[in-house]
Amino acid sequence: MAIDILPRRCLRGVTPYSPGKSIASVQRELGLKYVVKLASNENPLGPSPRAMSVYRRAEKQCALYPEGASPQLRQAVARFHKLNADCVVVGNGSDELIRLLCEAFIEPDDDVVVSQYGFIRFRQQAALMGGRVLEIPMVDWTHDLQTMAMAASARTKIIFVANPNNPTGTYNSEEEVRRLLDAAPSSCLVVLDEAYCQFAAQWDDYPKSVPGLLKEYDNLVVLRTFSKVYGLAGLRVGYGLANPEILSWLDRIRMPFNVNLPAQQACTEALRDAAFVRRSVALALSGRENLSVSLRELGFAVQDGATNFLFARSPIPGRELFKALLKRGVIIRPLDEYGLSEHVRISVGNRAENRTLLGALKQVLGVAV
Ligand SMILES: Cc1ncc(COP(=O)(O)O)c(C=O)c1O
């Protein structure tokens, strides 16, 4: 029998977010033992061992609810960034914070400015709130911040910028970001999602947003995550930094216990493990360099970028490449959901994973190994 109950109008065209395929699902579906996942920009070193030892100790407390606002982790993040604790909010991944920002600030028909190939979750979440999403074309696969600023009006609630961007891997300089912040209406939030900032920090012109820009601009929100350089994607923790007044709205509407207890404790320790972060960045950058050269030799047009993944135009359609690699136990990310049928996104793995990828690519593309 057909069901007469309709969801909200703005939900009717929504399709579920399509995450990278998991290792377990590929093993199940294709009966493969060894599967390499280079689809979600995780850390090939695994998690910080120091964070994991705290995680294991926390298991004894798992009968108890965590502290709702993650106060210990908030304090640790605040100290790490030389901010007050009320400038920090902790979320179930930075993804939760994207959602909370949209839920807290976007009324139906408010404008939200995003970039053409900017991180897809921004436009998806804004649309869920009934926002009018203005998609500004990229220039050289990079956010065009000047045009994005010009598109913002008194009706605009949020300008979303991923810096560096997923999936294109490019970043905007401090000068460009400053110009955007200067031009944006004061009634509009500028959200800088810096999920991959550690991989871009070696470039002198990469913005020093925290505490620098944050202290200067009251409408700036910076998002960070433990999922990438800290190797803790499975724990689901991210944080937002902004003016306390803005964050107080997110705090009011987040789930009461949004971050679980072992995750709060492990992430507090992860922040102290600077050596692990350095190793992770070094591995990603050297792997990125080597993989770019090899992919170019195989006919890929690899975009220069500043992340732990590569964005490249493939010699064969992206989905075809994805399927052919999957059969050989390698998971990459096709980008059809962005309307990019010729491109793929490939996370930089460890040496063995990158070797497996290249071997599989040579087979698929018919290159002599
Ligand atoms: C730009 C960007 N922002 C946010 C996220 C979400 O990260 P989290 O795992 O913290 O929810 C991702 C994940 O891929 C990302 O690429």
The ligand as an ORCA input file, in Angstrom:
! r2SCAN-3c Opt
* xyz 0 1
  C      36.652     18.995      3.269
  C      36.068     18.028      4.236
  N      35.363     18.485      5.266
  C      34.815     17.672      6.173
  C      34.951     16.303      6.073
  C      34.281     15.437      7.081
  O      35.179     14.970      8.003
  P      34.738     14.278      9.345
  O      35.258     12.895      9.270
  O      35.387     15.086     10.430
  O      33.253     14.332      9.443
  C      35.679     15.755      5.019
  C      35.805     14.301      4.877
  O      36.216     13.764      3.908
  C      36.250     16.640      4.078
  O      36.934     16.183      3.028
*
